[in-house]
Amino acid sequence: MYVSGDVLPEQLAALMQTALFTEGASAFGDELLERILRAGMQAADSTAACLFLADKTPVRTHIAAYFYDNAFSRCDMQSELPAAAAWVVQQQQPLRIHAPDTETAFMSTGLPGKQAAAVSFIAVPLCCKGVCIGVLEAVGKNGGGTFSEADISLLGLVGSFAAPVYRASQAYSTYMDSCKYLQGGLLHFSDQAAFVAASAVMREKLEICKHLASSVVPVLLIGEDGVGKTSVAEQLHIHSSRAAHPFIRVNCAELTDDVLDCNLFGQPDSARTEDIGGAVKKAEGGTLFFDEVTALPLTFQNRLLHELPQREAVGKSVRLIASTRFDIEQAVRNGTFLSELYGQLNVLPLYIPPLRQRKEDILPLAQLFLRQSAVILGKPFTGFTQDAQDMLQNAEWKGNVQELKNTVEFGCIQGAPPLVGKQDLFSRSDNPFCTDTIRDMKTATEKFKRMYILAALKKSGGNQTAAAAALNIQRTYLSRLMKELKIRT
């Protein structure tokens, strides 16, 4: 930034001693915004200062801040920039207006209920690496005079220093947002799984998993569909003395009897009498997790009651964990679930509450799913806009954690980095989804994914490699999606 020859050395020296220049690099959030505004007022000797921080759309802003009469105000907004600020952003040039009361379009500060009725004001762009990220305005010269070239020069110096400092603070804040869930017990990583426990109730569940570390007692996980019972089962295994051995999950609800027989007990080898390769054998020494155990047919329940004790007798024990979203006691009364097997599994019942009862987990979970999706899709997302966060926080989530995961994946497919917006997460009226026939976000998301993938496959003539390239996702991820959505070429 060029400094006018009219600037006196003492003016420049005084400006360099403001908090922005001496401690600005260590400030964040409102503290940094206030330091920029105070430095701007001192630079131009003004009665007030206003700051707009624009997003990627040049005529929009996401933060407006104002300092007047020794009071700081700010708001997060998605509104049009005042005309003067919009001109500065577009031209990336300073602006001086002597009589704004005759230019009513230039009078707004951008803050609700606040108007700047001043004799004059000046505005300078905040540019970082050739990109204008905001506008700094000095409003009303002290003593009622007009702003000079020296004032513009000094205000421009503040802007040229403030822009990279603000950009660095935002980058650091994004980094801290990514790391904060690793602290304070919010997010627990292992080689196998990540577990979010921001709410008090989920931290309690995690502590129970840790307390059971030395135990092999069976656990029955109870809760609605999609609440994260599989994640809790993984944590029970990870914190147990069997963590070095396999964790084998069998989804009892999604398999036909033939496939379930093979998955559980393996294919008989023609030269031997024992079963080979099934989940019961693979889980030896580790954990066998029956997901939605009430869907297990009675024939398999009887076989488990017979075979598990036999394997344990010869030192081939497994730890049993099961989950259900149904009333398993009613299933026992109805005769669809064996009371003997229920007695073995129900040693320690553990209830997992729905997501709507632990809202503290919503944003940490969304951030985790965002990082995972960003890696898979190769899109450098760093977070969510404020309106997207509000929408996520206030949604009903009838499909619980699984619905939230699907929604975030949908947003990553739809959106453009670095932030996922509200409009990316939830279907709009012009989307091909009818709310009269689709009752939940999970169904709508799966329908969109299926249509999107089928269109890409049709365009590529069924070539999955070409379709994955067109969708900007990895070939292996496309294969997994096709399997989940039952898409066959």
PyMOL commands that set and color helices and strands:
alter all, ss='L'
color gray80, all
select helices_A, chain A and resi 9-16+19-26+29-44+83-91+100-102+104-106+142-144+149-180+200-211+229-238+257-265+279-282+293-295+298-313+328-334+339-345+355-357+359-377+386-394+400-414+422-425+441-459+464-471+475-484
alter helices_A, ss='H'
color red, helices_A
select strands_A, chain A and resi 46-53+60-68+71-80+95-97+121-128+131-141+187-189+194-196+219-222+247-251+266-268+275-277+287-291+319-324+348-351+383-384+419-420
alter strands_A, ss='S'
color yellow, strands_A
deselect
rebuild
show_as cartoon
